[in-house]
Amino acid sequence: MHVKISSTREMQAVFDYLLDMFYSITRYEDGIIVIFDSEHKELDYFDKRSGTIDRLWVNETFYDSIYKEIAESESGSFEETKSLGFLSEHRWKSTDIIPLINLNHPIGFIVLGSKGSAAIDFATREAINDFATQIAVTIDNKRLLDNVTYQARHDFLTKAYNRRYFFECAQKLYDSMAEDEVVGTIMIDIDDFKVVNDTYGHLVGDEILRLSVKRIRSLVRDEDLLGRYGGEEFIIFVKETSEDEVMALATRILEAFQDDAIHVEYNGKVVIIDITVSIGIAYSHVTGEALFALTDAADGALYKPKAVVRIRLLLLVTKNGLGYYSLTIIVLTIIVTTSILLYI
């Protein structure tokens, strides 16, 4: 059984299999698996009826008391654990709690339930506990794998996709799209970021980057990709869109930075820093041309009139494919009033 479980990477499938196995050797017909999230002091739980893993927020004191009960499972007392609110929804007559522990480290626990009378005899409990230990090892290894995978794909500071993984995902999306669908890339550069680092130090600079990405992420669709292109420059890949939608998204991002300064802590005080961004846009119909060409076009649009104004929006329109395209760059200046300069 250990081999079968360990070879299953999808945790929902692991949990589903585990509960089915316990049902087959006990008189319990229902159950829930709860996993500790020690970093956030929250609980993830799998309910076989829904087939999904959901998050349960509890206060820190309650979390600590449950964690301690599972860690001291030999005492056999699970009063706090049994008081979890969502357990009462099942109206079970009988319950049994099986700790999941790996190397003296609580991973979570399994709650078996029945609307009738049910209990686990000594021999069955021994077998279940041995199997639960294997499950705890599997879950811990899966978490480690997920953590390593996440770190390999994301920028450690901003949590946006790193450049390599961004282009890997964007290329897959690009290749899967039908011809003549519109795709776009948006390049975003934080203006005068070196001045921020020189004035406030790199810790404040790092916080500016984190908060900037958080602001950008709140404006993009779930299906769009956001990555850190390098330094203070970020990139968005927008699929199944239109010229107007790409332009509207870029404008929303631009205005979000224009309208709201960023508040960060510096030398024990909160300082307000006005951050502005430059945005370069390129969009095109899918024509089989390389995605990198579209990205280079947006990057080129971003820096062309970099010295002209402080807040600007640059647009590169490529309607006939990137091999033969007409170039129109619009510089949108937002200071007190809005003026538009057209370069052809």
C-alpha positions in Angstrom: 0.0 0.0 0.0 2.9 2.4 0.7 4.1 2.1 -2.9 0.7 2.9 -4.3 0.2 6.0 -2.0 3.7 7.3 -2.5 3.3 7.2 -6.3 0.2 9.5 -6.1 1.1 13.1 -6.4 -2.3 14.7 -6.4 -3.2 15.1 -2.7 -7.0 14.9 -3.3 -6.5 11.5 -4.9 -4.2 10.4 -2.0 -6.8 11.5 0.5 -9.7 9.9 -1.4 -7.8 6.6 -1.5 -6.8 6.8 2.1 -10.4 7.3 3.4 -11.7 4.4 1.1 -9.0 2.2 2.6 -10.1 3.1 6.2 -13.7 2.5 5.4 -12.9 -1.0 4.1 -11.2 -2.1 7.3 -13.5 -0.3 9.9 -17.2 0.3 10.4 -16.8 4.0 9.7 -18.4 5.2 6.5 -17.4 8.9 6.5 -14.4 11.0 7.3 -12.3 14.1 7.0 -8.6 14.7 6.6 -7.1 17.8 8.2 -3.6 19.1 7.4 -1.7 21.7 9.5 -0.4 24.8 7.7 2.3 25.8 10.3 3.4 28.8 8.4 0.0 30.6 8.5 -1.4 28.6 11.5 -4.4 27.6 9.4 -6.0 24.2 8.6 -6.6 22.6 5.2 -9.2 19.9 5.2 -10.5 17.3 2.7 -14.1 16.2 2.9 -14.9 13.2 0.8 -18.4 14.4 0.2 -17.2 17.5 -1.6 -14.0 16.0 -3.0 -12.1 19.2 -2.5 -9.4 20.6 -0.2 -10.7 23.7 1.6 -9.1 26.1 4.0 -10.3 26.7 7.6 -9.3 29.8 9.4 -9.0 29.4 13.2 -7.6 31.8 15.8 -3.9 31.2 16.7 -4.6 30.0 20.3 -7.1 27.3 19.1 -4.7 26.2 16.3 -1.9 25.8 18.9 -4.2 23.8 21.2 -5.2 21.4 18.4 -1.6 21.1 17.3 -0.5 20.2 20.8 -3.2 17.6 21.2 -2.1 15.8 18.0 1.5 16.0 19.0 0.7 14.4 22.4 -1.6 11.9 20.7 -0.5 9.0 23.0 -2.6 10.7 25.8 -5.7 9.8 23.7 -7.5 13.1 24.5 -8.8 15.1 21.6 -11.4 17.3 23.2 -10.2 20.5 21.4 -9.9 18.7 18.1 -13.4 17.3 18.4 -14.8 20.7 19.0 -14.0 21.9 15.5 -17.1 23.5 14.2 -17.3 21.8 10.8 -17.3 18.3 12.5 -20.7 19.0 14.1 -22.3 19.5 10.7 -21.9 15.8 10.0 -24.0 14.7 13.0 -21.9 11.6 13.6 -22.8 9.3 16.5 -19.2 7.8 16.6 -15.9 9.4 15.8 -12.3 8.4 15.9 -9.2 10.6 15.4 -6.0 9.2 13.8 -2.9 11.5 14.1 -0.6 12.0 11.1 2.9 12.4 12.5 6.3 12.3 10.8 9.5 12.3 12.8 7.6 13.6 15.9 6.2 16.5 13.8 2.4 16.6 13.5 1.3 16.8 9.9 -2.4 16.7 10.5 -5.1 14.1 11.5 -7.9 12.0 10.2 -11.4 12.1 11.6 -13.4 9.0 10.9 -17.2 9.3 11.5 -20.3 7.2 11.5 -24.0 7.8 12.2 -24.1 4.5 13.9 -22.0 2.7 16.5 -18.5 2.2 15.4 -15.1 1.5 17.1 -11.7 0.3 16.1 -10.2 -2.8 17.8 -6.6 -2.9 18.9 -5.2 -4.9 16.0 -6.9 -2.7 13.4 -5.7 0.4 15.2 -2.1 -0.8 15.1 -2.4 -1.4 11.3 -4.1 2.0 10.8 -1.4 3.8 12.8 1.4 2.2 10.8 -0.4 3.2 7.6 -1.0 6.7 8.9 2.7 7.1 9.5 3.4 6.2 5.9 0.7 8.8 4.8 2.3 11.5 7.0 5.7 10.8 5.3 4.0 11.0 1.8 2.3 14.3 2.7 5.5 15.8 4.0 7.4 14.7 0.9 4.7 16.2 -1.3 4.9 19.4 0.6 8.6 19.5 0.2 8.3 18.8 -3.6 5.6 21.5 -3.9 7.8 24.0 -2.0 10.8 23.3 -4.2 8.7 23.5 -7.3 7.2 26.8 -6.2 10.6 28.3 -5.5 11.9 27.1 -8.9 9.0 28.8 -10.7 8.5 32.0 -8.7 10.6 35.1 -8.0 11.5 34.7 -4.3 10.8 38.4 -3.5 7.6 39.3 -5.3 6.1 35.8 -5.8 5.5 36.6 -9.4 6.6 34.0 -11.9 10.3 34.2 -12.6 11.4 35.0 -16.2 12.1 31.4 -17.2 8.8 29.9 -16.0 6.8 32.9 -17.3 7.9 32.3 -20.8 7.4 28.6 -20.5 3.8 29.1 -19.5 3.2 31.9 -22.0 4.6 29.9 -24.9 2.3 27.0 -24.1 -0.7 29.3 -24.0 0.5 31.0 -27.2 0.9 27.7 -29.0 -2.5 26.4 -27.9 -4.4 29.4 -29.3 -6.2 29.5 -32.6 -4.9 31.7 -35.4 -6.2 35.3 -35.5 -6.9 35.3 -31.8 -5.4 38.5 -30.2 -2.6 38.2 -27.6 -0.8 41.0 -25.9 2.2 41.6 -23.7 2.5 44.5 -21.3 5.9 45.6 -20.0 5.9 47.6 -16.8 8.9 49.5 -15.5 9.1 51.3 -12.1 10.4 54.8 -12.8 13.5 56.0 -11.0 13.7 52.9 -8.8 17.4 53.5 -8.2 16.5 56.7 -6.5 14.3 54.8 -4.1 17.1 52.4 -3.3 19.6 55.2 -2.9 17.3 57.3 -0.7 15.7 54.7 1.5 17.9 51.6 1.1 17.3 48.2 -0.5 14.9 46.9 2.2 12.5 49.6 1.3 13.2 49.0 -2.3 12.3 45.4 -1.9 9.0 46.3 -0.2 8.2 48.7 -3.0 8.7 45.8 -5.5 6.5 43.5 -3.4 3.7 46.0 -3.0 3.9 47.0 -6.7 3.4 43.4 -7.8 0.5 43.0 -5.3 -1.1 46.1 -6.9 -0.6 44.9 -10.4 -1.9 41.4 -9.6 -5.1 42.8 -8.3 -5.8 44.3 -11.7 -5.1 41.3 -14.0 -7.4 38.4 -14.8 -6.8 35.0 -13.2 -6.0 33.5 -16.7 -3.4 36.1 -17.5 0.3 35.6 -16.5 2.4 38.0 -14.5 6.2 37.6 -14.3 9.3 39.5 -13.1 11.2 40.3 -16.3 14.3 41.5 -14.4 15.1 44.1 -11.8 12.2 46.5 -11.5 10.6 45.4 -14.7 7.6 43.2 -14.9 5.7 41.5 -17.8 2.1 40.5 -18.3 0.9 38.0 -21.0 -2.8 38.6 -21.9 -4.5 35.9 -23.9 -7.8 35.8 -25.8 -8.2 39.5 -25.6 -8.7 42.5 -27.9 -6.7 45.7 -28.6 -9.1 47.7 -26.5 -8.9 45.3 -23.5 -5.1 45.3 -23.5 -5.1 49.1 -23.7 -7.7 49.3 -20.9 -5.7 47.0 -18.6 -2.5 49.0 -19.1 -4.4 52.2 -18.4 -5.8 50.8 -15.1 -2.3 49.8 -14.0 -1.0 53.2 -14.9 -3.7 55.0 -13.1 -3.4 52.8 -10.0 0.1 54.0 -9.5 -0.8 57.6 -10.4 -3.7 57.7 -7.9 -2.2 56.0 -4.9 1.2 56.4 -3.3 2.8 53.4 -1.5 3.2 53.4 2.3 6.3 51.6 3.7 8.0 51.6 7.0 11.4 53.3 7.2 13.5 53.9 10.4 10.5 53.2 12.6 8.1 55.5 10.7 5.7 55.1 7.8 6.8 57.0 4.8 4.7 57.8 1.7 6.5 57.2 -1.6 5.0 58.3 -4.9 5.8 55.6 -7.4 5.2 56.0 -11.1 5.5 53.4 -13.9 6.2 53.3 -17.6 4.2 50.8 -19.6 4.9 49.4 -23.1 2.3 47.4 -24.9 2.5 45.1 -27.9 -0.4 43.0 -29.3 -0.9 40.9 -32.3 -3.0 38.3 -33.9 -1.6 34.8 -33.4 0.3 34.1 -36.7 2.9 31.6 -35.8 5.5 34.2 -35.1 7.7 33.8 -32.0 6.3 35.0 -28.7 9.7 36.6 -27.9 9.3 38.9 -30.9 6.1 40.3 -29.4 7.8 40.7 -26.0 10.8 42.5 -27.6 8.3 44.8 -29.4 6.7 45.8 -26.1 10.1 46.2 -24.4 11.2 48.4 -27.3 8.1 50.5 -27.0 8.7 50.9 -23.3 12.0 52.6 -23.6 11.7 54.6 -26.8 10.7 57.9 -25.4 11.8 57.1 -21.8 13.1 60.6 -21.2 10.0 62.4 -22.6 7.7 62.3 -19.6 7.5 60.8 -16.1 4.2 58.9 -16.5 3.6 57.4 -19.9 1.8 54.7 -21.8 3.4 53.3 -25.0 1.5 51.3 -27.5 2.9 49.1 -30.3 0.2 47.9 -32.7 1.1 44.8 -34.8 -1.9 43.8 -36.8 -0.2 42.1 -39.7 2.2 39.8 -37.8 5.5 40.8 -36.4 7.4 40.3 -39.7 5.6 43.2 -41.4 3.8 45.6 -39.1 2.9 49.2 -38.9 4.3 51.0 -35.9 2.3 53.5 -33.9 3.6 54.8 -30.6 1.3 56.8 -28.4 2.8 58.7 -25.5 0.1 59.5 -22.9 1.2 62.2 -20.5 -0.7 62.5 -17.2 0.5 65.4 -15.1 -2.4 67.8 -14.4 -4.2 67.5 -17.7 -3.9 64.8 -20.3 -2.2 65.4 -23.6 -1.5 63.0 -26.4 1.6 63.1 -28.6 1.6 60.9 -31.7 4.8 59.5 -33.2 4.8 57.7 -36.5 
